[in-house]
Amino acid sequence: MQDMPDTRPAAAPSRRVRDIADAYVDQLVALNPIVATRLGRPEGQDRLPDPSPAGEGAEADLRAPTLAS
């Protein structure tokens, strides 16, 4: 008899992972209104993202601790 492949659905991500992801998206849409628009969120419809090195740095500063979590 051959071993049958495991066809069970993957376990749902933990609540902690979801909370980290939600917090990241909330902060990202505050920094980049174009992302907010693409996600269908109303935040920042009256502004554009900051294309300066400081604006790009703010997004990088957001990514680093999120990925380390």
N, C-alpha and C positions, 0 to 999 in steps of 0.2 A: 504494500500500500504506500502510495506517495504521500509525502507531507503536504498538507493543504496550506496554501498561503493564508496569512492572517488578514482577513477582510474586515475586521472590526474597525469602526471609525476611530481616528486618532483622538486622544483625550483632549477635551476642551482646555484652552489655555487657562492658567490660574487667574484668579481675580486680580492678583498683584500685577501680573503682566498687563492685563487690560487697563488697570488704573494708571500704570506708567505710560502706556500708549495714549490713553485719553489726555493725560496731563501734557504730554509732548505735543499732541495736535492742538490743544487749547492754546499753548504758548506759541506754537508755530504760526497759527492763523493770526495771532496778535502781531507777530513780526512781519508776516508776509500775506497781505490781503488777497493777493492773486491765488494763493493756495486756498484761502478761505472760500473764494468764489468758486474755484474748481470743486471744492467739497460741498458746495451748496450752503455754506454758512454765511450769515449776514454781516459778520464783523468786518469792519474796515472798508466798506463799499465806497467810502469817500476819500480813500487814500491809495497810494502806491507803496510798494516795498522800498526800503532804503538800499539803494545799490552801492552805497559807499563802502569802503573797507570796514567801517564800524558796523554797518548793517549786516554785512556778510559775516563779520566776526561774531555778532550777536547770535546768528543762526548756528554757527559752529560751536559757540559756547553752550547753546541749548542741546546740540546733538551729543557732545562728549559725555556729559553725565547721564544722559538718557541711555546711551549705549552701554555705559558702565553699570547701569542698574541691573 
